[in-house]
Amino acid sequence: MQEFADKVAFVTGAASGIGLGMVKAFLAEGMQVMMADIEEEVLKVAAAELESNAVSWVVCDVSDRSSVFDAAAATLAAYEKIHVVCNNAGVSTGGLIEECDEGDWNWTVGVNLLGVVHGCQAFVPTIKAQGEGGHIVNTASMAGLLARSPGWTPYNSTKYAVVGLTESLYEEGRLGGFGASVLCPGGVRTNITAAPRNRQARFGPQVSKVSYNDITEDIAKGLDPEIVGRLVVEAIRAERLHILTDPRFARLVQKRFERLADDFEWAANSQALTSTSSPGAAL
Ligand SMILES: NC(=O)c1ccc[n+]([C@@H]2O[C@H](COP(=O)([O-])OP(=O)(O)OC[C@H]3O[C@@H](n4cnc5c(N)ncnc54)[C@H](O)[C@@H]3O)[C@@H](O)[C@H]2O)c1
């Protein structure tokens, strides 16, 4: 997608942080934007503060499939078309593996992973049917490329899944006439450490021993979300699959690949694989 003016964007988690940064960047490009979020009061205020006729808002819980489909219907009712979908709403939770209960897992998977699935399913058929191109941006994290810190297993697992989902979607888009990118931010100055404010009652109380202290400083010193929004616009135009906000992480990702390469080499020389002439499945 090269031309943004007069096109329509839908952004989840739009009331705060990175979502709001993307909304501002899309408005600056002359787009019409539907802001979706679970926090109604904050969403209303954020939309009003933009002082723009090109913006609307809809309350939406991305973990609830019908809520996302209702928000998609509201977007099409308001603007008739859809071109850019940002499945960005996310929550962070953690704790050691034995400390995270079923509610912790269901909440994190429900918002961070199924929220992305719901957004793609609600809009991709319309983007394809319109035949005007379009782009899906799914927000993962650097934690979707590197699982560095112990105790963030639910979060990291969902973010790796969003990377895998989007890499698959990118291939679908080559056939279906739309683009796809996965946003993998490093630290960004947002309200993410207050994520439990949005934990729905059905997932039960937060019992995991998450320590936001470990990440609070990184977040406070992080990038301005408005810069992330501008980067997203630039990356959509450049058709980048991975949108990376902190190039300093390249070295650590490279180390992960080196460890993988080392494991391949070890496997190739292992007793089990050298004892068979079968090379396995064809690539
Ligand atoms: N801030 C960072 O450093 C950072 C780094 C990597 C990835 N991320 C990812 O960026 C995304 C945006 O987070 P942020 O940092 O802007 O945090 P944020 O808390 O400022 O914004 C998240 C928004 O999502 C909304 N939300 C939460 N649950 C929701 C639900 N069920 N349905 C709809 N909306 C919901 C919140 O109300 C909030 O407005 C998340 O997916 C997060 O994992 C953030």
The ligand as an SDF file (V2000), in Angstrom:
LIG
                    3D

 44 48  0  0  0  0  0  0  0  0999 V2000
    5.2020   -0.8910   25.5190 N   0  0  0  0  0  0  0  0  0  0  0  0
    6.1370   -1.7410   25.1480 C   0  0  0  0  0  0  0  0  0  0  0  0
    7.3160   -1.5800   25.4910 O   0  0  0  0  0  0  0  0  0  0  0  0
    5.7790   -2.9070   24.2770 C   0  0  0  0  0  0  0  0  0  0  0  0
    6.8290   -3.7180   23.8160 C   0  0  0  0  0  0  0  0  0  0  0  0
    6.5110   -4.8070   23.0100 C   0  0  0  0  0  0  0  0  0  0  0  0
    5.1910   -5.0480   22.6520 C   0  0  0  0  0  0  0  0  0  0  0  0
    4.2080   -4.2440   23.1190 N   0  0  0  0  0  0  0  0  0  0  0  0
    2.8280   -4.5570   22.6870 C   0  0  0  0  0  0  0  0  0  0  0  0
    2.2140   -3.3880   22.2000 O   0  0  0  0  0  0  0  0  0  0  0  0
    0.7900   -3.5390   22.2650 C   0  0  0  0  0  0  0  0  0  0  0  0
    0.1650   -2.2730   22.8030 C   0  0  0  0  0  0  0  0  0  0  0  0
    0.5210   -2.1230   24.1700 O   0  0  0  0  0  0  0  0  0  0  0  0
    1.0410   -0.7450   24.7760 P   0  0  0  0  0  0  0  0  0  0  0  0
    2.4480   -0.9310   25.1700 O   0  0  0  0  0  0  0  0  0  0  0  0
    0.6530    0.3780   23.9310 O   0  0  0  0  0  0  0  0  0  0  0  0
    0.2220   -0.7540   26.1620 O   0  0  0  0  0  0  0  0  0  0  0  0
   -0.9990    0.1290   26.6890 P   0  0  0  0  0  0  0  0  0  0  0  0
   -1.4480   -0.5310   27.9340 O   0  0  0  0  0  0  0  0  0  0  0  0
   -0.5980    1.5600   26.7390 O   0  0  0  0  0  0  0  0  0  0  0  0
   -2.0940   -0.0550   25.5540 O   0  0  0  0  0  0  0  0  0  0  0  0
   -2.7900   -1.2680   25.3890 C   0  0  0  0  0  0  0  0  0  0  0  0
   -4.2350   -0.9570   25.0490 C   0  0  0  0  0  0  0  0  0  0  0  0
   -4.9230   -2.1980   24.8330 O   0  0  0  0  0  0  0  0  0  0  0  0
   -6.1960   -2.1130   25.4660 C   0  0  0  0  0  0  0  0  0  0  0  0
   -6.7000   -3.4560   25.7590 N   0  0  0  0  0  0  0  0  0  0  0  0
   -6.3060   -4.3210   26.7280 C   0  0  0  0  0  0  0  0  0  0  0  0
   -7.0430   -5.4250   26.7010 N   0  0  0  0  0  0  0  0  0  0  0  0
   -7.9280   -5.2900   25.6810 C   0  0  0  0  0  0  0  0  0  0  0  0
   -8.9550   -6.1100   25.1470 C   0  0  0  0  0  0  0  0  0  0  0  0
   -9.2450   -7.3140   25.6860 N   0  0  0  0  0  0  0  0  0  0  0  0
   -9.6520   -5.6600   24.0760 N   0  0  0  0  0  0  0  0  0  0  0  0
   -9.3930   -4.4410   23.5420 C   0  0  0  0  0  0  0  0  0  0  0  0
   -8.4540   -3.6130   24.0220 N   0  0  0  0  0  0  0  0  0  0  0  0
   -7.7180   -4.0310   25.0820 C   0  0  0  0  0  0  0  0  0  0  0  0
   -5.9350   -1.2680   26.7080 C   0  0  0  0  0  0  0  0  0  0  0  0
   -7.1180   -0.6990   27.2230 O   0  0  0  0  0  0  0  0  0  0  0  0
   -4.9510   -0.2390   26.1680 C   0  0  0  0  0  0  0  0  0  0  0  0
   -5.6230    0.9040   25.6770 O   0  0  0  0  0  0  0  0  0  0  0  0
    0.5530   -4.7890   23.1070 C   0  0  0  0  0  0  0  0  0  0  0  0
    0.2130   -5.8650   22.2490 O   0  0  0  0  0  0  0  0  0  0  0  0
    1.8970   -5.0340   23.7720 C   0  0  0  0  0  0  0  0  0  0  0  0
    2.1040   -6.3790   24.0960 O   0  0  0  0  0  0  0  0  0  0  0  0
    4.4640   -3.1890   23.9190 C   0  0  0  0  0  0  0  0  0  0  0  0
  1  2  1  0
  2  3  2  0
  2  4  1  0
  4  5  1  0
  4 44  2  0
  5  6  2  0
  6  7  1  0
  7  8  2  0
  8  9  1  0
  8 44  1  0
  9 10  1  0
  9 42  1  0
 10 11  1  0
 11 12  1  0
 11 40  1  0
 12 13  1  0
 13 14  1  0
 14 15  2  0
 14 16  1  0
 14 17  1  0
 17 18  1  0
 18 19  2  0
 18 20  1  0
 18 21  1  0
 21 22  1  0
 22 23  1  0
 23 24  1  0
 23 38  1  0
 24 25  1  0
 25 26  1  0
 25 36  1  0
 26 27  1  0
 26 35  1  0
 27 28  2  0
 28 29  1  0
 29 30  1  0
 29 35  2  0
 30 31  1  0
 30 32  2  0
 32 33  1  0
 33 34  2  0
 34 35  1  0
 36 37  1  0
 36 38  1  0
 38 39  1  0
 40 41  1  0
 40 42  1  0
 42 43  1  0
M  CHG  2   8   1  16  -1
M  END
$$$$
